[in-house]
Amino acid sequence: MLNYLANPARFMRISGAALPWLGGASLFVLALGLVWSLLLAPPDYQQGESVRIMFIHVPAAWMALSVYLFVALASAVALVWRHPLAEIAAQAAAPIGAAFTLICLATGSLWGRPMWGTWWVWDARLTSVLVLFFLYLGYIALVNAFDDASRGARAGSLLALVGIVNLPIIKFSVDWWNTLHQPASVLRLGGPAIDVSLLIPLLVMALGFGLLFGWLLLLRMRTALNERKARALRLYGMRAADSGDGEQPLAAGLAVRRR
Amino acid sequence: MHAFAALIRHDLRLAARQGGDIGLVLGFFVLAVILFPFGIGPEPELLRRVAAGIIWVAALLAAVLSLDRLFASDYGDGGLDLIALSAMPLELAVLAKSAAHWLTTGLPLVVVSPVLALFLDLDPVALPALVLGLLIGTPAMSLIGAIAAALSLGARRPGVLLTLLVLPLYLPPLIFGTAAVEASLSAEGARAHLVLLAALALAALPLAPLAAAAALRQALD
């Protein structure tokens, strides 16, 4: 699979065919999930209507973590096998992951105001998500900090791997430090602790977020590949004009400067 | 081993003759800590409560301040290429550079910290936990900082980038370091937190040179 997709032209063909289906599916599932979770699902017996924020918050948090894992895995593939698409995939995924993290932080803050009586607390879970956000920002800043794009890509891959080692350390250090956030209630021993009427729309939303990520990822990867192609064509065109007939003003200008 | 010692000696001699870096880092550390009583008010009660946190944060920022020169001058004058070409593995060279960095920035911070703790009226009972914590934590910060310094070599704005890269990585030492001081004031005792801090430092000892050397290699090709 990895080798099969290593050819960018083949990737463009397959992703081009998959794109409308993925986009349609993610919009449909998200619309279904939003209507279900925001209008049809019953209010929680304790949290009332505020529980509806959770239908955005929880899937966003899951995506924030999974996308970081995706970035790190793609970076490892890029470093080990020099896979041509892995770096593009990691770079395309990082801003999407940062956006999911920001959504998770913002919705959590909105939920915290009525439930905990405060917009923000320095709680373990909140703090580690904030750190995750900064890791994303560091990755994006590092990738874009070099004049030579391939330099930035390799430095970013290394940083993503350092970050994945550090992430559990940060998580445990802040866990022991201070905590208010509730423990996991969906993935835990003994089955989910939330009612089925709330669990199903939550899972639908999670699927919608996952599809949305896949769609945006392919879209961004295709854009990045097209950008590279455009740059290569422009360079090629300049070089061809330069060595050719010399009638075009651009080529003439370049020739004069070279002399 | 000879090259390892020579590299440390070289860096120490440079630091001693130029003198700027140690002065800058120490000056920043002392000034940053001294500014806090002006900012939050001179009540001893309040200062005693936040002393350990202020000292740790100021030490961390002072360490970040000195990181951009860890490899940058050798990178700029080509010395780093020679180090990479020498028979010594690049990982060992990173270890030597980090050791020299710690001796010239981390160690002076540790030495000065008791005086600053006095300024902020920290309970003398907590003093060993603070100094010991810094003594264990600052080498870890030099090692982890070497990764970020190597990654940002040749970047357009290395200073801002370095800060953004390194601060998330510095959170665990900060948390355990300040927790050790807190705990030493209660019945709990600082031991558990100091042991965790030491675990972090020991994990960074082999892992950070590996990552930093990989980053240097891609910066040099």
Boltz contact constraints between the chains, C-beta under 6 A:
constraints:
  - contact:
      token1: [A, 131]
      token2: [B, 168]
      max_distance: 6.0
  - contact:
      token1: [A, 134]
      token2: [B, 168]
      max_distance: 6.0
  - contact:
      token1: [A, 135]
      token2: [B, 168]
      max_distance: 6.0
  - contact:
      token1: [A, 138]
      token2: [B, 164]
      max_distance: 6.0
  - contact:
      token1: [A, 138]
      token2: [B, 165]
      max_distance: 6.0
  - contact:
      token1: [A, 141]
      token2: [B, 161]
      max_distance: 6.0
  - contact:
      token1: [A, 141]
      token2: [B, 164]
      max_distance: 6.0
  - contact:
      token1: [A, 145]
      token2: [B, 155]
      max_distance: 6.0
  - contact:
      token1: [A, 145]
      token2: [B, 156]
      max_distance: 6.0
  - contact:
      token1: [A, 145]
      token2: [B, 161]
      max_distance: 6.0
  - contact:
      token1: [A, 146]
      token2: [B, 155]
      max_distance: 6.0
  - contact:
      token1: [A, 154]
      token2: [B, 218]
      max_distance: 6.0
  - contact:
      token1: [A, 155]
      token2: [B, 151]
      max_distance: 6.0
  - contact:
      token1: [A, 158]
      token2: [B, 214]
      max_distance: 6.0
  - contact:
      token1: [A, 158]
      token2: [B, 215]
      max_distance: 6.0
  - contact:
      token1: [A, 159]
      token2: [B, 151]
      max_distance: 6.0
  - contact:
      token1: [A, 162]
      token2: [B, 147]
      max_distance: 6.0
  - contact:
      token1: [A, 162]
      token2: [B, 211]
      max_distance: 6.0
  - contact:
      token1: [A, 166]
      token2: [B, 169]
      max_distance: 6.0
  - contact:
      token1: [A, 169]
      token2: [B, 172]
      max_distance: 6.0
  - contact:
      token1: [A, 170]
      token2: [B, 171]
      max_distance: 6.0
  - contact:
      token1: [A, 173]
      token2: [B, 172]
      max_distance: 6.0
  - contact:
      token1: [A, 173]
      token2: [B, 175]
      max_distance: 6.0
  - contact:
      token1: [A, 177]
      token2: [B, 175]
      max_distance: 6.0
